[in-house]
Amino acid sequence: MALYMYQVAYTPESWAAQLKNPQNRAETVGRTVCEAAGGKCVGAWYCFGEYDIVLIADMPNAESMAAVSLAVAAGGAAKAAKTTALMSGAEGVAAMTKAATVAKAYQPAR
């Protein structure tokens, strides 16, 4: 399983609907869509800034996370979304170690 951060910005129409019927959509939708794609919602929060919701998902693979993103986009309540693959500290160190080898083979354009 792999961790992803999924950020969503709601449309004004979606916010209007939520103000008429307030509920914790972050947890409900996060859990529902992640499970439908074969994964798990680690947590979901409302936030300030460019995005309105942030979701941390533990998904079997990139295709499963893409399915979540596509399904949410198709629903029409989001005006923007962003998915970021997350790595543990150990995975980050492994990537750095591998990058040292790859850097020897890389030749920048000159």
Residue, then its C-alpha position, 0 to 999 in steps of 0.5 A: m500500500a502507498l500513501y497519498m495526500y489528496q487536496v480538494a477545492y470545492t466549487p461555490e455551489s458545493w459550499a452553498a449546499q453544505l451551508k444548507n445542510p452542514q455535515n462532516r463531508a471530509e471524513t464521510v466522503g474520504r472513507t467512502v471513496c477510499e474504501a470503494a477503490g480498495g484503500k483506506c482513509v487515514g484521515a481527512w481535514y478541512c483546511f484554509g488556503e488554496y484547498d478546502i479539504v486534505l485527505i491522507a489515503d493508504m491505497p494499493n497503487a497509483e491506479s486506485m488513487a487516480a480512480v478516487s481523483l477521477a470519481v471526485a472530479a466527475g461528481g462536479a463538487a470540486k473546482a480543483a484537486k491535487t494528488t501527492a504521493l508520500m514517502s516515509g523517511a526511509e523511502g526518501v533516504a533510499a531515493m537519495t541513495k539511488a539518485a547518487t547512482v542515477a546522477k552518474a549516468y545523467q548528462p544535462a543538456r549543454 
